[in-house]
């Protein structure tokens, strides 16, 4: 998996950007012990950066272990890891913060996060 | 120009329950043993269209799928805008019993999915002689909520979008994209608060693991079938239910999620036909 791929994959997906056209915010994606801040402007990812300061924060945070994300991003993810809400049900993912914008655009954020899922035969 | 019609007949009838009358929509196809199909929470009878069109089934079974009150093309009661919809065990059983009586179904097989898979077990416990067999798809006698139901009905979150986005977690990644999105489309069309009201039964009022061991499967056989990717009625929860119901038969459906009849109809047929064969031969 390569988080750097997320920006291009999302921004190149015009249908996904259209569904997220009302989304302008920063959210936190936690992979193991590392937090990343993902800045979204009108559905496009403007920046992805390490969270270096505790005062630098996303509106909401979605966190799971590196192993859980590795499973989530497999081409055909195993059960309990195939969707962030399946991971939530399995208690292997946490959601915190102001959840309203997440819930207002839930499928968009699911698809943004899943965008770096490995594709059959291709690089991660 | 001519069209090829589905072999489905859609009709309306009026169902009276207590002080309320409901205009109910039903679809049916086939002849033989009545097979009453119960849709999932927040959806409607369209989920069963592939079964209604399958001659391997309709040659032996009279397949009937109806939309619950408040769902699909069935109306809510008069004055619905001043009521909060909330399905209960007793209310759900009353609807199904009234439909069976009204349609004069003789010991039907009832196949329900999700909340429908839960209620069939309640019915088998209450009146095993009234039914030929029960098929509980994605049904368990004990479940655990994992999100707050208030997200499903509030003015700042689109109900249809959030419902589809929630349940998309329960579709197998291997299910055909066309049918994944048809299944989710049904969720996008639900009335305000209806999915939430169904989940009151599904998550908060439907547990009966303390009574499920009393079900007599000698009189009313029970088939429990759950999809590998179902993160709500997980295979583990279904198998735990089967272990409590002596004589029940359990199947874990590989590469399947929470909506077998609509998310992957061809694969589901492989699992369902042996069950229907067994029921028909009794």
Contacts between the chains, C-beta under 8 A, distances in Angstrom:
chain1	res1	chain2	res2	distance
A	76	B	173	5.7
A	76	B	174	6.4
A	77	B	173	6.1
A	79	B	228	5.3
A	79	B	229	4.9
A	79	B	231	7.5
A	80	B	231	6.4
A	82	B	169	7.6
A	82	B	172	7.5
A	82	B	173	4.9
A	82	B	229	6.1
A	83	B	168	6.6
A	83	B	169	3.7
A	83	B	170	8.0
A	83	B	231	7.5
A	84	B	169	7.5
A	85	B	146	7.7
A	85	B	147	7.4
A	85	B	166	6.4
A	85	B	168	7.9
A	85	B	169	3.6
A	85	B	231	7.2
A	86	B	169	4.8
A	86	B	170	7.6
A	86	B	229	7.6
A	86	B	231	4.0
A	88	B	146	5.8
A	88	B	147	7.3
A	89	B	146	4.3
A	89	B	169	7.5
A	89	B	231	4.4
A	89	B	232	7.0
A	90	B	231	6.9
A	99	B	151	8.0
A	100	B	156	6.3
A	100	B	157	7.2
A	103	B	151	5.2
A	103	B	157	5.1
A	103	B	162	5.8
A	104	B	156	6.9
A	104	B	157	5.4
A	104	B	158	7.2
A	104	B	161	7.9
A	104	B	162	7.9
A	106	B	161	7.3
A	106	B	162	6.0
A	106	B	165	3.6
A	106	B	166	7.2
A	107	B	161	6.9
A	107	B	164	6.8
A	107	B	165	4.1
A	107	B	168	6.5
A	110	B	165	6.7
A	110	B	168	7.1
